[in-house]
């Protein structure tokens, strides 16, 4: 699930948070095992052209709640963008 986006250095940052373990058929949601996180970094959209984007998954252990997972994904996106040189785009790097 996504909860909006924010702009960081001209790129749109979308935190992606989802349960650590998928819900099994016939059972309710399983949030007790925590949440995993990823982040989608996307160029700002221009009319007529689909913006490029890329998803980066956080390798950290499950987060105890969605707030922690969202904050971690935003911080990870900032780290990736800041670590990228001005000559390259984060969307083109091999990680």
Phi and psi in radians as a Rosetta constraint file:
Dihedral C 1 N 2 CA 2 C 2 CIRCULARHARMONIC -1.966 0.35
Dihedral N 2 CA 2 C 2 N 3 CIRCULARHARMONIC 2.693 0.35
Dihedral C 2 N 3 CA 3 C 3 CIRCULARHARMONIC -2.264 0.35
Dihedral N 3 CA 3 C 3 N 4 CIRCULARHARMONIC 1.048 0.35
Dihedral C 3 N 4 CA 4 C 4 CIRCULARHARMONIC 1.374 0.35
Dihedral N 4 CA 4 C 4 N 5 CIRCULARHARMONIC -3.013 0.35
Dihedral C 4 N 5 CA 5 C 5 CIRCULARHARMONIC -2.502 0.35
Dihedral N 5 CA 5 C 5 N 6 CIRCULARHARMONIC 2.967 0.35
Dihedral C 5 N 6 CA 6 C 6 CIRCULARHARMONIC -2.422 0.35
Dihedral N 6 CA 6 C 6 N 7 CIRCULARHARMONIC 2.753 0.35
Dihedral C 6 N 7 CA 7 C 7 CIRCULARHARMONIC -1.620 0.35
Dihedral N 7 CA 7 C 7 N 8 CIRCULARHARMONIC 2.380 0.35
Dihedral C 7 N 8 CA 8 C 8 CIRCULARHARMONIC -2.447 0.35
Dihedral N 8 CA 8 C 8 N 9 CIRCULARHARMONIC 2.023 0.35
Dihedral C 8 N 9 CA 9 C 9 CIRCULARHARMONIC 0.884 0.35
Dihedral N 9 CA 9 C 9 N 10 CIRCULARHARMONIC 0.731 0.35
Dihedral C 9 N 10 CA 10 C 10 CIRCULARHARMONIC 1.445 0.35
Dihedral N 10 CA 10 C 10 N 11 CIRCULARHARMONIC 0.067 0.35
Dihedral C 10 N 11 CA 11 C 11 CIRCULARHARMONIC -2.026 0.35
Dihedral N 11 CA 11 C 11 N 12 CIRCULARHARMONIC 2.551 0.35
Dihedral C 11 N 12 CA 12 C 12 CIRCULARHARMONIC -1.498 0.35
Dihedral N 12 CA 12 C 12 N 13 CIRCULARHARMONIC 2.312 0.35
Dihedral C 12 N 13 CA 13 C 13 CIRCULARHARMONIC -2.045 0.35
Dihedral N 13 CA 13 C 13 N 14 CIRCULARHARMONIC 2.080 0.35
Dihedral C 13 N 14 CA 14 C 14 CIRCULARHARMONIC -1.994 0.35
Dihedral N 14 CA 14 C 14 N 15 CIRCULARHARMONIC 1.898 0.35
Dihedral C 14 N 15 CA 15 C 15 CIRCULARHARMONIC -1.231 0.35
Dihedral N 15 CA 15 C 15 N 16 CIRCULARHARMONIC 2.407 0.35
Dihedral C 15 N 16 CA 16 C 16 CIRCULARHARMONIC -2.114 0.35
Dihedral N 16 CA 16 C 16 N 17 CIRCULARHARMONIC 2.112 0.35
Dihedral C 16 N 17 CA 17 C 17 CIRCULARHARMONIC -2.224 0.35
Dihedral N 17 CA 17 C 17 N 18 CIRCULARHARMONIC 2.378 0.35
Dihedral C 17 N 18 CA 18 C 18 CIRCULARHARMONIC -2.648 0.35
Dihedral N 18 CA 18 C 18 N 19 CIRCULARHARMONIC 2.708 0.35
Dihedral C 18 N 19 CA 19 C 19 CIRCULARHARMONIC -1.025 0.35
Dihedral N 19 CA 19 C 19 N 20 CIRCULARHARMONIC 2.529 0.35
Dihedral C 19 N 20 CA 20 C 20 CIRCULARHARMONIC -1.117 0.35
Dihedral N 20 CA 20 C 20 N 21 CIRCULARHARMONIC -0.659 0.35
Dihedral C 20 N 21 CA 21 C 21 CIRCULARHARMONIC -2.086 0.35
Dihedral N 21 CA 21 C 21 N 22 CIRCULARHARMONIC 2.316 0.35
Dihedral C 21 N 22 CA 22 C 22 CIRCULARHARMONIC -1.118 0.35
Dihedral N 22 CA 22 C 22 N 23 CIRCULARHARMONIC 2.618 0.35
Dihedral C 22 N 23 CA 23 C 23 CIRCULARHARMONIC -1.267 0.35
Dihedral N 23 CA 23 C 23 N 24 CIRCULARHARMONIC 2.312 0.35
Dihedral C 23 N 24 CA 24 C 24 CIRCULARHARMONIC -1.492 0.35
Dihedral N 24 CA 24 C 24 N 25 CIRCULARHARMONIC 2.558 0.35
Dihedral C 24 N 25 CA 25 C 25 CIRCULARHARMONIC -0.972 0.35
Dihedral N 25 CA 25 C 25 N 26 CIRCULARHARMONIC 2.339 0.35
Dihedral C 25 N 26 CA 26 C 26 CIRCULARHARMONIC 1.522 0.35
Dihedral N 26 CA 26 C 26 N 27 CIRCULARHARMONIC -0.105 0.35
Dihedral C 26 N 27 CA 27 C 27 CIRCULARHARMONIC -1.954 0.35
Dihedral N 27 CA 27 C 27 N 28 CIRCULARHARMONIC 2.769 0.35
Dihedral C 27 N 28 CA 28 C 28 CIRCULARHARMONIC -1.324 0.35
Dihedral N 28 CA 28 C 28 N 29 CIRCULARHARMONIC -3.108 0.35
Dihedral C 28 N 29 CA 29 C 29 CIRCULARHARMONIC -1.127 0.35
Dihedral N 29 CA 29 C 29 N 30 CIRCULARHARMONIC 2.602 0.35
Dihedral C 29 N 30 CA 30 C 30 CIRCULARHARMONIC -2.057 0.35
Dihedral N 30 CA 30 C 30 N 31 CIRCULARHARMONIC 1.530 0.35
Dihedral C 30 N 31 CA 31 C 31 CIRCULARHARMONIC -1.707 0.35
Dihedral N 31 CA 31 C 31 N 32 CIRCULARHARMONIC -0.083 0.35
Dihedral C 31 N 32 CA 32 C 32 CIRCULARHARMONIC -1.149 0.35
Dihedral N 32 CA 32 C 32 N 33 CIRCULARHARMONIC -0.479 0.35
Dihedral C 32 N 33 CA 33 C 33 CIRCULARHARMONIC -1.513 0.35
Dihedral N 33 CA 33 C 33 N 34 CIRCULARHARMONIC 0.042 0.35
Dihedral C 33 N 34 CA 34 C 34 CIRCULARHARMONIC 1.634 0.35
Dihedral N 34 CA 34 C 34 N 35 CIRCULARHARMONIC -2.910 0.35
Dihedral C 34 N 35 CA 35 C 35 CIRCULARHARMONIC -2.327 0.35
Dihedral N 35 CA 35 C 35 N 36 CIRCULARHARMONIC 2.529 0.35
Dihedral C 35 N 36 CA 36 C 36 CIRCULARHARMONIC -1.752 0.35
Dihedral N 36 CA 36 C 36 N 37 CIRCULARHARMONIC 2.859 0.35
Dihedral C 36 N 37 CA 37 C 37 CIRCULARHARMONIC -2.467 0.35
Dihedral N 37 CA 37 C 37 N 38 CIRCULARHARMONIC 2.657 0.35
Dihedral C 37 N 38 CA 38 C 38 CIRCULARHARMONIC -2.540 0.35
Dihedral N 38 CA 38 C 38 N 39 CIRCULARHARMONIC 3.038 0.35
Dihedral C 38 N 39 CA 39 C 39 CIRCULARHARMONIC -2.476 0.35
Dihedral N 39 CA 39 C 39 N 40 CIRCULARHARMONIC 2.393 0.35
Dihedral C 39 N 40 CA 40 C 40 CIRCULARHARMONIC -1.813 0.35
Dihedral N 40 CA 40 C 40 N 41 CIRCULARHARMONIC 2.203 0.35
Dihedral C 40 N 41 CA 41 C 41 CIRCULARHARMONIC -1.921 0.35
Dihedral N 41 CA 41 C 41 N 42 CIRCULARHARMONIC 2.240 0.35
Dihedral C 41 N 42 CA 42 C 42 CIRCULARHARMONIC -2.399 0.35
Dihedral N 42 CA 42 C 42 N 43 CIRCULARHARMONIC 2.507 0.35
Dihedral C 42 N 43 CA 43 C 43 CIRCULARHARMONIC -1.171 0.35
Dihedral N 43 CA 43 C 43 N 44 CIRCULARHARMONIC 2.671 0.35
Dihedral C 43 N 44 CA 44 C 44 CIRCULARHARMONIC -1.139 0.35
Dihedral N 44 CA 44 C 44 N 45 CIRCULARHARMONIC 2.388 0.35
Dihedral C 44 N 45 CA 45 C 45 CIRCULARHARMONIC -1.215 0.35
Dihedral N 45 CA 45 C 45 N 46 CIRCULARHARMONIC 2.472 0.35
Dihedral C 45 N 46 CA 46 C 46 CIRCULARHARMONIC -2.075 0.35
Dihedral N 46 CA 46 C 46 N 47 CIRCULARHARMONIC 2.595 0.35
Dihedral C 46 N 47 CA 47 C 47 CIRCULARHARMONIC -1.121 0.35
Dihedral N 47 CA 47 C 47 N 48 CIRCULARHARMONIC 2.360 0.35
Dihedral C 47 N 48 CA 48 C 48 CIRCULARHARMONIC 1.546 0.35
Dihedral N 48 CA 48 C 48 N 49 CIRCULARHARMONIC -0.200 0.35
Dihedral C 48 N 49 CA 49 C 49 CIRCULARHARMONIC -2.308 0.35
Dihedral N 49 CA 49 C 49 N 50 CIRCULARHARMONIC 2.332 0.35
Dihedral C 49 N 50 CA 50 C 50 CIRCULARHARMONIC -1.285 0.35
Dihedral N 50 CA 50 C 50 N 51 CIRCULARHARMONIC 2.252 0.35
Dihedral C 50 N 51 CA 51 C 51 CIRCULARHARMONIC -1.255 0.35
Dihedral N 51 CA 51 C 51 N 52 CIRCULARHARMONIC 2.596 0.35
Dihedral C 51 N 52 CA 52 C 52 CIRCULARHARMONIC -1.367 0.35
Dihedral N 52 CA 52 C 52 N 53 CIRCULARHARMONIC 2.551 0.35
Dihedral C 52 N 53 CA 53 C 53 CIRCULARHARMONIC -2.584 0.35
Dihedral N 53 CA 53 C 53 N 54 CIRCULARHARMONIC 2.905 0.35
Dihedral C 53 N 54 CA 54 C 54 CIRCULARHARMONIC -2.657 0.35
Dihedral N 54 CA 54 C 54 N 55 CIRCULARHARMONIC 2.499 0.35
Dihedral C 54 N 55 CA 55 C 55 CIRCULARHARMONIC -1.865 0.35
Dihedral N 55 CA 55 C 55 N 56 CIRCULARHARMONIC 2.343 0.35
Dihedral C 55 N 56 CA 56 C 56 CIRCULARHARMONIC -2.124 0.35
Dihedral N 56 CA 56 C 56 N 57 CIRCULARHARMONIC 2.199 0.35
Dihedral C 56 N 57 CA 57 C 57 CIRCULARHARMONIC -1.619 0.35
Dihedral N 57 CA 57 C 57 N 58 CIRCULARHARMONIC 2.391 0.35
Dihedral C 57 N 58 CA 58 C 58 CIRCULARHARMONIC -1.358 0.35
Dihedral N 58 CA 58 C 58 N 59 CIRCULARHARMONIC 2.376 0.35
Dihedral C 58 N 59 CA 59 C 59 CIRCULARHARMONIC -1.573 0.35
Dihedral N 59 CA 59 C 59 N 60 CIRCULARHARMONIC 0.055 0.35
Dihedral C 59 N 60 CA 60 C 60 CIRCULARHARMONIC -1.226 0.35
Dihedral N 60 CA 60 C 60 N 61 CIRCULARHARMONIC 2.821 0.35
Dihedral C 60 N 61 CA 61 C 61 CIRCULARHARMONIC -1.071 0.35
Dihedral N 61 CA 61 C 61 N 62 CIRCULARHARMONIC 2.913 0.35
Dihedral C 61 N 62 CA 62 C 62 CIRCULARHARMONIC -0.999 0.35
Dihedral N 62 CA 62 C 62 N 63 CIRCULARHARMONIC 2.474 0.35
Dihedral C 62 N 63 CA 63 C 63 CIRCULARHARMONIC -1.530 0.35
Dihedral N 63 CA 63 C 63 N 64 CIRCULARHARMONIC 2.559 0.35
Dihedral C 63 N 64 CA 64 C 64 CIRCULARHARMONIC -1.203 0.35
Dihedral N 64 CA 64 C 64 N 65 CIRCULARHARMONIC -0.445 0.35
Dihedral C 64 N 65 CA 65 C 65 CIRCULARHARMONIC -2.609 0.35
Dihedral N 65 CA 65 C 65 N 66 CIRCULARHARMONIC 2.938 0.35
Dihedral C 65 N 66 CA 66 C 66 CIRCULARHARMONIC -1.193 0.35
Dihedral N 66 CA 66 C 66 N 67 CIRCULARHARMONIC -0.563 0.35
Dihedral C 66 N 67 CA 67 C 67 CIRCULARHARMONIC -1.086 0.35
Dihedral N 67 CA 67 C 67 N 68 CIRCULARHARMONIC -0.801 0.35
Dihedral C 67 N 68 CA 68 C 68 CIRCULARHARMONIC -1.091 0.35
Dihedral N 68 CA 68 C 68 N 69 CIRCULARHARMONIC -0.709 0.35
Dihedral C 68 N 69 CA 69 C 69 CIRCULARHARMONIC -1.140 0.35
Dihedral N 69 CA 69 C 69 N 70 CIRCULARHARMONIC -0.723 0.35
Dihedral C 69 N 70 CA 70 C 70 CIRCULARHARMONIC -1.129 0.35
Dihedral N 70 CA 70 C 70 N 71 CIRCULARHARMONIC -0.786 0.35
Dihedral C 70 N 71 CA 71 C 71 CIRCULARHARMONIC -1.115 0.35
Dihedral N 71 CA 71 C 71 N 72 CIRCULARHARMONIC -0.700 0.35
Dihedral C 71 N 72 CA 72 C 72 CIRCULARHARMONIC -1.141 0.35
Dihedral N 72 CA 72 C 72 N 73 CIRCULARHARMONIC -0.688 0.35
Dihedral C 72 N 73 CA 73 C 73 CIRCULARHARMONIC -1.196 0.35
Dihedral N 73 CA 73 C 73 N 74 CIRCULARHARMONIC -0.650 0.35
Dihedral C 73 N 74 CA 74 C 74 CIRCULARHARMONIC -1.148 0.35
Dihedral N 74 CA 74 C 74 N 75 CIRCULARHARMONIC -0.746 0.35
Dihedral C 74 N 75 CA 75 C 75 CIRCULARHARMONIC -1.133 0.35
Dihedral N 75 CA 75 C 75 N 76 CIRCULARHARMONIC -0.671 0.35
Dihedral C 75 N 76 CA 76 C 76 CIRCULARHARMONIC -1.124 0.35
Dihedral N 76 CA 76 C 76 N 77 CIRCULARHARMONIC -0.736 0.35
Dihedral C 76 N 77 CA 77 C 77 CIRCULARHARMONIC -1.068 0.35
Dihedral N 77 CA 77 C 77 N 78 CIRCULARHARMONIC -0.788 0.35
Dihedral C 77 N 78 CA 78 C 78 CIRCULARHARMONIC -1.064 0.35
Dihedral N 78 CA 78 C 78 N 79 CIRCULARHARMONIC -0.733 0.35
Dihedral C 78 N 79 CA 79 C 79 CIRCULARHARMONIC -1.064 0.35
Dihedral N 79 CA 79 C 79 N 80 CIRCULARHARMONIC -0.815 0.35
Dihedral C 79 N 80 CA 80 C 80 CIRCULARHARMONIC -1.070 0.35
Dihedral N 80 CA 80 C 80 N 81 CIRCULARHARMONIC -0.786 0.35
Dihedral C 80 N 81 CA 81 C 81 CIRCULARHARMONIC -1.161 0.35
Dihedral N 81 CA 81 C 81 N 82 CIRCULARHARMONIC -0.758 0.35
Dihedral C 81 N 82 CA 82 C 82 CIRCULARHARMONIC -1.170 0.35
Dihedral N 82 CA 82 C 82 N 83 CIRCULARHARMONIC -0.572 0.35
Dihedral C 82 N 83 CA 83 C 83 CIRCULARHARMONIC -1.331 0.35
Dihedral N 83 CA 83 C 83 N 84 CIRCULARHARMONIC -0.283 0.35
Dihedral C 83 N 84 CA 84 C 84 CIRCULARHARMONIC -1.385 0.35
Dihedral N 84 CA 84 C 84 N 85 CIRCULARHARMONIC 2.366 0.35
Dihedral C 84 N 85 CA 85 C 85 CIRCULARHARMONIC -1.221 0.35
Dihedral N 85 CA 85 C 85 N 86 CIRCULARHARMONIC 2.799 0.35
Dihedral C 85 N 86 CA 86 C 86 CIRCULARHARMONIC -1.201 0.35
Dihedral N 86 CA 86 C 86 N 87 CIRCULARHARMONIC -0.324 0.35
Dihedral C 86 N 87 CA 87 C 87 CIRCULARHARMONIC -1.384 0.35
Dihedral N 87 CA 87 C 87 N 88 CIRCULARHARMONIC -0.328 0.35
Dihedral C 87 N 88 CA 88 C 88 CIRCULARHARMONIC -2.086 0.35
Dihedral N 88 CA 88 C 88 N 89 CIRCULARHARMONIC 2.861 0.35
Dihedral C 88 N 89 CA 89 C 89 CIRCULARHARMONIC -1.904 0.35
Dihedral N 89 CA 89 C 89 N 90 CIRCULARHARMONIC 2.454 0.35
Dihedral C 89 N 90 CA 90 C 90 CIRCULARHARMONIC -1.031 0.35
Dihedral N 90 CA 90 C 90 N 91 CIRCULARHARMONIC -0.450 0.35
Dihedral C 90 N 91 CA 91 C 91 CIRCULARHARMONIC -1.309 0.35
Dihedral N 91 CA 91 C 91 N 92 CIRCULARHARMONIC -0.281 0.35
Dihedral C 91 N 92 CA 92 C 92 CIRCULARHARMONIC -1.803 0.35
Dihedral N 92 CA 92 C 92 N 93 CIRCULARHARMONIC -0.197 0.35
Dihedral C 92 N 93 CA 93 C 93 CIRCULARHARMONIC -1.313 0.35
Dihedral N 93 CA 93 C 93 N 94 CIRCULARHARMONIC 2.610 0.35
Dihedral C 93 N 94 CA 94 C 94 CIRCULARHARMONIC -1.682 0.35
Dihedral N 94 CA 94 C 94 N 95 CIRCULARHARMONIC 2.119 0.35
